[in-house]
Amino acid sequence: FISIQAFPALLDLPQDLEVSGVSCGSRHTAVVTRGGELYTWGWGKYGQLGHGDSASSDQPRRVEHLVAEGLRAEEVVCGPWTTYVRVLE
């Protein structure tokens, strides 16, 4: 079950993270941090959260694939069921 939040809500991200960008799809959200990490949450049925599965999540989760590949997220844009990320190697 994923809750639908129709109004702005505070995020529970680790305290030392500074968000530099955010994008919302129709049912998911993504943020890029100043440190180049990508966090996503929401509906994940089509893999749009980037966690290698189709699981949904109410809590922001770091996209570990980018970290494992040594990629730094610079910008994120969410579509209805997609997420596009500009990265630096």
C-alpha positions as CSV (number, residue, x, y, z in Angstrom):
1,F,0.0,0.0,0.0
2,I,1.3,3.4,-0.9
3,S,-0.3,6.4,0.6
4,I,-1.4,9.3,-1.6
5,Q,-0.4,12.7,-0.1
6,A,-2.4,15.5,-1.7
7,F,-0.7,18.2,0.3
8,P,3.0,19.1,0.8
9,A,4.7,17.0,3.5
10,L,8.1,17.1,5.2
11,L,10.5,14.5,4.0
12,D,12.5,12.2,6.3
13,L,15.9,12.2,4.6
14,P,19.2,11.7,6.5
15,Q,20.0,14.9,8.2
16,D,23.3,15.6,6.5
17,L,21.8,15.6,3.0
18,E,21.2,18.9,1.1
19,V,18.7,18.6,-1.8
20,S,19.7,20.4,-5.0
21,G,16.9,19.2,-7.2
22,V,13.5,17.5,-7.1
23,S,11.0,16.2,-9.6
24,C,7.6,14.6,-9.3
25,G,6.0,12.1,-11.6
26,S,2.3,11.2,-11.5
27,R,2.9,8.8,-8.6
28,H,6.5,9.0,-7.7
29,T,9.1,11.6,-6.6
30,A,12.9,11.9,-6.9
31,V,15.5,14.2,-5.4
32,V,19.1,14.8,-6.2
33,T,21.5,15.8,-3.4
34,R,24.4,18.2,-3.5
35,G,26.6,15.1,-3.0
36,G,25.3,13.6,-6.3
37,E,23.0,10.9,-4.8
38,L,19.6,10.1,-6.1
39,Y,16.7,9.2,-3.7
40,T,13.3,8.0,-5.0
41,W,10.0,6.9,-3.6
42,G,6.4,6.4,-4.5
43,W,4.8,3.9,-6.9
44,G,7.4,1.6,-8.5
45,K,5.3,-0.7,-10.7
46,Y,7.3,0.0,-13.9
47,G,10.7,0.2,-12.3
48,Q,10.7,4.0,-12.4
49,L,12.2,4.2,-8.9
50,G,15.5,2.8,-10.2
51,H,16.0,0.1,-7.5
52,G,16.1,-2.8,-9.8
53,D,12.6,-4.0,-9.0
54,S,9.0,-3.0,-9.2
55,A,8.5,-2.4,-5.5
56,S,6.8,0.7,-4.2
57,S,8.0,2.7,-1.2
58,D,6.6,5.4,1.0
59,Q,10.1,6.2,2.3
60,P,12.9,7.8,0.2
61,R,15.5,5.2,-0.8
62,R,18.9,5.9,-2.3
63,V,19.4,4.5,-5.8
64,E,22.4,2.2,-5.1
65,H,23.1,1.4,-8.7
66,L,24.5,4.9,-9.3
67,V,26.7,4.6,-6.3
68,A,28.0,1.1,-7.3
69,E,28.8,2.4,-10.8
70,G,30.6,5.5,-9.5
71,L,28.1,7.8,-11.1
72,R,27.1,11.2,-9.7
73,A,23.5,12.4,-10.2
74,E,23.3,16.0,-11.4
75,E,19.7,16.4,-12.5
76,V,16.5,14.4,-12.4
77,V,13.2,14.7,-14.4
78,C,10.2,12.4,-13.7
79,G,7.5,11.6,-16.2
80,P,4.2,9.8,-15.7
81,W,5.9,6.4,-15.3
82,T,9.6,7.2,-16.0
83,T,12.6,8.8,-14.3
84,Y,15.5,10.4,-16.3
85,V,18.7,11.2,-14.6
86,R,21.7,13.2,-15.9
87,V,24.9,11.8,-14.4
88,L,28.6,12.4,-14.3
89,E,31.2,9.7,-14.2
